[in-house]
Amino acid sequence: IILLKKEHRNQMFVSRFGSEGEILVLDFKALEPQTLLNIFYLIEDPEKLTDKEVKSQDENYDLYTNILLKIKSHKEYSRDLIKDVTLSELYGSGFEILKDKITFQEFLSVSKQIQELFHLKELENWVDSKSTGGFIYNFFGKPIPNAELPTHKKINYLAQSTAVEVALNGFSLLCKKIKHMIQRETCFPLFVLHDALIIDIKKNTVDELKRQVHSVETEIKGFNNFRFPIKIKTLSGEKSY
């Protein structure tokens, strides 16, 4: 399913409810970056627990737009470019893949600010402090082999390993919350696609699903009610809820 082209997925998966149903994608927004921020707020800065920005993001909150607003520069950047630089910094892919979009000096300035916004140095120190016996550990304590692992890769592994568990925890919780809908046969989870859950649902029960999805966002185990925003859209991407 992961390797299928998007247009093939759209053709293969059709709602069992016909015109009364839709195939929906429940997708965690910016999951790995959001995971790193939430980890930092918990392990390094407990006072952030009452920070309105962290605790009270509304349903229209967008992490990359928020980063864009905080970046200091004489030049205007697009949200998409800030997203690219953020992911490049978090995953250690560097300037080379962005050289057609931004100058080297601009990249250095923006990436340095992103390092500070994500508190990467503090996270690196935290990962190293938990390292033992040839392993580093994700936020939930899962061991990850640490043999000759570069520093930037430690953050990468911390983000991706923890994010997978956040997604699975969230989807497991959601399926329990919508058990009554599944039993009424108005909603059927189909499969997990990394940080997304694909669901077949009757259109007249989407509002009920939305309520349960938004409650799950702040109930991820171990994260003290920090939000992991989830967007809801049709499989074709033509409509969002």
N, C-alpha and C positions, 0 to 999 in steps of 0.2 A: 504493500500500500504506500509506503514511504517513497518508493522508487517510481510509482506511477506518475505520469504527467497529469497536471491539474485537470486538463480537458478530458482525459480518460476517466479520472475519478468522477467527474461530474456526470459523465455518460453512464457509468457503471452503477452508481448509487442513486436509486429513485425511491421516493417515499412509498411505503406500503399503503399509505392513506390516500394515494392519488392526489387530486387537486386540493384535498382538504389537509394535506400534510406538507412538511418541508424537512429536508436534511439540513441540520444546523451544525456549525462548528463552534465549540466553546473553547476559546483560545486564550491562554494566559498572556497578558501584554508584557513585552520586554522582560520575559521571565528571569533570565540569568542576571541582567543588570539589577533588576528589582530585588532579586535574591541577595546579591552582594550588599546592597544598601540596607536591607532589613537585617542581615547578619550583623553589620557594623553597628546599627542602632541598638542592638541587643547586647553585644559583647563589649562595646567600647564607650557608649554614651547613653546610659540609662535615663538621663534627663530628657532625651528625645522622646521618651514614652508619652509625654504630654504635648509634643510638638504638633500643632494643628496640621501642618503640611504632611506629616508622616501618618497621623492617626485618622485624618478626616478627608482623605482624597475623595472627591465626588466621582460619579460614574464616567465623567468626561475627562478625568485626569489622564495625561499622557506624559510619560517619563521623559521622552526625548524633547518634547516642547518645553518642559520644565527646565531641562538642562540648557536648552538654547537660550532661555530667558536669563540664565545665570552666567553665561559665557561673556566675558569682557573682551571686546574687540572693536577696532575702528571699522571693520568690514562686516556686512550683514551675511550671515550664513543661513542656509535652509535647514529645516528639520532633518531632512534625509541625509545631508552631509554630516550633521552632528551625530546622527545615528551611526553612520559609517565610521566616523572617527572614534566614537565611544566603543563600538564593537572591536575595532582594530586595536584599541588600547587594552581592552579587557582580555582579548584573545591573543595579543602579542603578534599580530600579523604585520604591524609596522606601516611605514609611509608608502612603500612601493605600490601597493594596490590602489592607493588614493592619489597618486601623483598627477593624474589627469584632472583631478577635482579641486586640489588645494596645493598651495606652494609649501615647500618644506618648512619655512619659517612659521607660516600660519599653522601648519600641522603641529609643530613643536609647542606653540603657544596654547592651542586648543587642547592638545593631549595632556599637557601639564595641568591645566585647569580641571580636566576630567579626572586625572589621578587624584587631585585634591578633593573633588566633589564626591568621589567614590571611596575616599580614605584608603587607597590601595596600600600605602606603606603600613598603616595600622593593621590591615587585613593580612598582609604578608607576615608581619610580626606575630599575629595571632596563629596563623597556620604553622609557622615555625615552632611556636611554643608548644603546640600540640603534637609535633612530629616526634615519633619514637619507633624504634625497631625497624627502620627502613620504610615507614609508612607516614603519610600525612592523612588527615581525617576530614571528612566533610562535616557540615554543621550537625548532622545527626549521628556522627561517630563512625560512619562507614569508612573502613581503611582503603587507602589508595596507594599503590606502590610508589616509592619516592626515590628510586635509584637514579641519581644524576638528573633530577628533574629541575629545569631552569626556574628561576623565581617567578617569571610571568606565567609559566605553565601551572604553577601551584594555584594561582588565582583562577586561571581557566578551569582547572580540575575542580576546585572548590565550588565555583559557580555552577558548572554543568552537572556535577554529581549531586549537589544539594538540590538544584532546580528540578531534576528528574524526580526526586523523592517528594518535593513540594507538589508537583503536578499529580503524581500518583496518589498522594495523600488527599489532595483536593478532590480528585475525581472519585475516589473511593467514598469520601464523605458525601459528595453530591449524590451518588447512586443510592446511598442509604436514605438521603433526604427525599428523593423522588421515588422511593420504593412503591408508594401508593399509586403514583402515576403509571409505573411499570405494571403493577398488578391490575390497574384499570385498563391496561393496554392502550394508553394514549401517548406513551413515550417509550422508546427503546434505544438504550445506548448500543452503538454498533461497534466501535473500536477506538483505541487510543492511538494518536499520531504524535508521539513525543510530548509536546506541551499542549496538545489539543484533544478534546473528546468530541467524537462525531455522534450525533443523536438524530434519530428519526422521530418526529413529533407531530401531533395534530396541531394545526395552527391556532385553534381556539384555546389551547393550554399553554401557549408560549409565555404569557404573563406570569403564570404560576411557576414555570421553570425559571424565569428571570429572578423572581423573588428568592428562590432557593440558591441560585448561582451567586447572587450578591451576598447572601449570608455566608456562603462558603469562603468568599474572598478574605474574610477576617478570622477564619476559624482553623487555619493551617496549624497543625500540631507543632508546638515548640516555639511559635513566633509571637506569642503574647498579643494577639489581635492586630498585628501589623497587616496591612492590606496587600494582597497580591491580585491586582485587577484582572478581570476576565472579560473579554469581549465576546459577543454573540453575533454570528453572522451566518448567512446561508452558505452552503457548500460552494455555490457558484461565485460567492463574494459580491453578489448584486445588491444585497440588502443586509443592513445591520439592525440589531435590536438594542 
